[in-house]
Amino acid sequence: TLTSQPDMTPLLPLELWSIALDFLAKPIYDNRLNSTREHKRHLASCTRVCRNWARRHRRLLFERLTCRSHGDLSDFIRLLDSPTTNIHGFVRHLQLQEGSDSYAWAHIAITLLRNRLPHLRSIRHIHDSCLDSSLDSAHRQLPLTARTAGSYRSYQAVISLEITGYSFQNFWVLAR
């Protein structure tokens, strides 16, 4: 057994536990979405082992989030609003990926998440139509409203903002 009785103190040095947890946390990159989902499921399982594992792996689980639909956004908002959650401070990178087949919803995310993610450092706001090479550039660019662009200003801790597949009349719409 790896623990002594009765106080359940680990017999292994903390450095070895740390190495083992770091190994478990390493993602396997093979450019498949399913491998990312499997890795997240694996990390979620690790959070249920004990409190120490939960603290360490929860940060990795929620550090980078992607919302691909209004449903994803709704689920994320519900999770943030849950009285038992403490993930607000873990989210560092947020990607909002709107599809060309759905209605625009990412501007809602920018407004609703404004004061909920205190350690957010980067936002990627992407419209999938910009990835469709069959469309010419004029048809790939969607208008970004001044209201949406202005909402980005409230994210003062963000140091990286990437907007892809949208157009606006001039750069100053972001700075106003």
C-alpha positions as CSV (number, residue, x, y, z in Angstrom):
1,T,0.0,0.0,0.0
2,L,1.1,3.6,-0.7
3,T,-0.2,5.0,2.5
4,S,0.4,4.4,6.1
5,Q,-2.3,3.9,8.6
6,P,-4.3,5.4,10.3
7,D,-3.7,9.0,9.1
8,M,-3.4,8.1,5.3
9,T,-0.1,10.1,4.9
10,P,1.5,9.2,1.6
11,L,4.6,7.1,1.9
12,L,6.0,8.4,-1.4
13,P,7.8,11.8,-1.4
14,L,5.7,14.7,-2.7
15,E,8.2,15.1,-5.6
16,L,7.3,11.6,-6.9
17,W,3.6,12.3,-6.6
18,S,4.2,15.5,-8.5
19,I,6.1,13.7,-11.4
20,A,3.3,11.1,-11.6
21,L,0.6,13.7,-11.7
22,D,2.4,15.7,-14.4
23,F,2.7,12.6,-16.5
24,L,-1.0,11.9,-16.2
25,A,-1.7,15.5,-17.1
26,K,0.2,15.5,-20.4
27,P,-2.1,15.5,-23.4
28,I,-1.5,13.2,-26.3
29,Y,-1.5,15.3,-29.4
30,D,-2.5,13.5,-32.5
31,N,-4.6,16.3,-34.2
32,R,-7.9,14.6,-33.5
33,L,-10.7,16.2,-31.6
34,N,-11.6,12.9,-30.0
35,S,-8.1,12.6,-28.5
36,T,-8.6,16.0,-26.8
37,R,-12.0,15.0,-25.5
38,E,-10.6,11.7,-24.3
39,H,-7.8,13.5,-22.5
40,K,-10.3,15.9,-20.8
41,R,-12.3,12.8,-19.7
42,H,-9.1,11.3,-18.3
43,L,-8.3,14.5,-16.4
44,A,-11.8,14.6,-15.1
45,S,-11.4,11.1,-13.7
46,C,-8.2,12.2,-12.0
47,T,-10.0,14.9,-10.2
48,R,-12.2,12.3,-8.4
49,V,-9.2,10.5,-6.8
50,C,-8.5,12.9,-4.0
51,R,-8.5,16.6,-3.2
52,N,-4.8,17.1,-4.1
53,W,-5.4,15.5,-7.5
54,A,-8.6,17.5,-8.0
55,R,-6.8,20.9,-7.3
56,R,-4.0,20.1,-9.7
57,H,-6.1,18.6,-12.6
58,R,-9.0,21.0,-12.4
59,R,-6.7,23.8,-13.4
60,L,-5.7,21.9,-16.5
61,L,-9.3,20.9,-17.3
62,F,-10.6,24.4,-17.4
63,E,-7.5,26.4,-18.5
64,R,-8.5,26.3,-22.2
65,L,-12.2,26.3,-23.1
66,T,-13.9,26.3,-26.5
67,C,-17.6,27.1,-27.0
68,R,-18.8,25.9,-30.4
69,S,-22.5,26.7,-30.0
70,H,-25.0,28.6,-27.9
71,G,-25.7,25.3,-26.1
72,D,-22.0,25.1,-25.1
73,L,-22.2,28.7,-23.8
74,S,-25.4,28.0,-21.8
75,D,-23.8,24.9,-20.2
76,F,-20.7,26.9,-19.3
77,I,-22.8,29.8,-17.8
78,R,-24.8,27.2,-15.7
79,L,-21.5,25.7,-14.5
80,L,-20.2,29.1,-13.5
81,D,-23.4,30.0,-11.8
82,S,-23.5,26.8,-9.8
83,P,-22.9,27.5,-6.0
84,T,-20.5,24.5,-5.8
85,T,-18.2,25.5,-8.6
86,N,-14.8,27.2,-8.2
87,I,-13.6,27.2,-11.8
88,H,-13.8,31.0,-12.4
89,G,-10.2,31.5,-11.7
90,F,-8.9,28.6,-13.8
91,V,-10.1,29.8,-17.2
92,R,-7.2,31.5,-19.0
93,H,-8.0,31.0,-22.7
94,L,-11.4,31.2,-24.3
95,Q,-12.3,30.4,-27.8
96,L,-15.7,31.3,-29.2
97,Q,-16.2,29.4,-32.5
98,E,-19.4,30.3,-34.4
99,G,-20.5,28.1,-37.2
100,S,-21.8,29.4,-40.5
101,D,-24.9,27.2,-40.0
102,S,-26.0,28.8,-36.7
103,Y,-27.2,32.2,-35.6
104,A,-24.7,34.6,-34.1
105,W,-24.3,34.0,-30.4
106,A,-20.6,34.8,-29.5
107,H,-21.5,38.5,-28.8
108,I,-23.7,37.2,-26.1
109,A,-20.8,35.3,-24.6
110,I,-18.6,38.4,-24.5
111,T,-21.3,40.3,-22.6
112,L,-22.3,37.4,-20.2
113,L,-18.8,36.4,-19.3
114,R,-17.5,39.9,-18.8
115,N,-17.0,39.9,-15.0
116,R,-17.0,36.1,-14.4
117,L,-13.5,35.1,-15.6
118,P,-11.0,37.2,-13.6
119,H,-7.9,35.5,-14.9
120,L,-8.8,35.3,-18.6
121,R,-5.7,36.2,-20.7
122,S,-6.8,35.4,-24.3
123,I,-9.9,35.4,-26.4
124,R,-10.2,33.9,-29.8
125,H,-13.5,34.9,-31.6
126,I,-13.7,32.9,-34.8
127,H,-16.4,32.5,-37.4
128,D,-16.1,29.2,-39.3
129,S,-17.1,30.7,-42.6
130,C,-13.6,32.2,-42.8
131,L,-12.2,28.7,-42.9
132,D,-14.3,27.8,-46.0
133,S,-11.9,28.2,-48.9
134,S,-14.8,28.0,-51.5
135,L,-16.0,31.4,-50.5
136,D,-14.3,34.6,-51.7
137,S,-13.0,36.9,-49.0
138,A,-15.9,39.4,-49.3
139,H,-18.4,36.6,-48.4
140,R,-16.2,35.2,-45.6
141,Q,-16.2,38.4,-43.6
142,L,-19.1,39.0,-41.3
143,P,-19.8,42.4,-39.7
144,L,-18.6,42.8,-36.1
145,T,-20.9,45.3,-34.4
146,A,-19.5,48.2,-32.4
147,R,-21.4,47.0,-29.4
148,T,-19.7,43.6,-29.5
149,A,-16.3,45.1,-30.2
150,G,-16.8,47.5,-27.3
151,S,-17.6,44.7,-25.0
152,Y,-14.0,43.5,-25.3
153,R,-12.8,46.6,-23.5
154,S,-14.2,45.3,-20.2
155,Y,-11.7,42.4,-20.2
156,Q,-8.8,44.4,-18.9
157,A,-6.7,41.3,-17.9
158,V,-6.8,40.0,-21.5
159,I,-3.5,40.4,-23.3
160,S,-4.4,38.6,-26.5
161,L,-7.5,39.1,-28.7
162,E,-7.9,37.3,-32.0
163,I,-10.9,38.0,-34.2
164,T,-11.1,35.9,-37.4
165,G,-13.8,36.0,-40.0
166,Y,-15.4,39.3,-39.1
167,S,-15.0,42.8,-40.5
168,F,-15.5,46.2,-39.1
169,Q,-15.4,49.6,-40.8
170,N,-12.2,50.7,-39.0
171,F,-9.9,49.6,-36.2
172,W,-11.1,52.3,-33.9
173,V,-14.4,50.5,-33.3
174,L,-12.4,48.3,-31.0
175,A,-10.7,51.2,-29.2
176,R,-13.8,53.4,-28.4
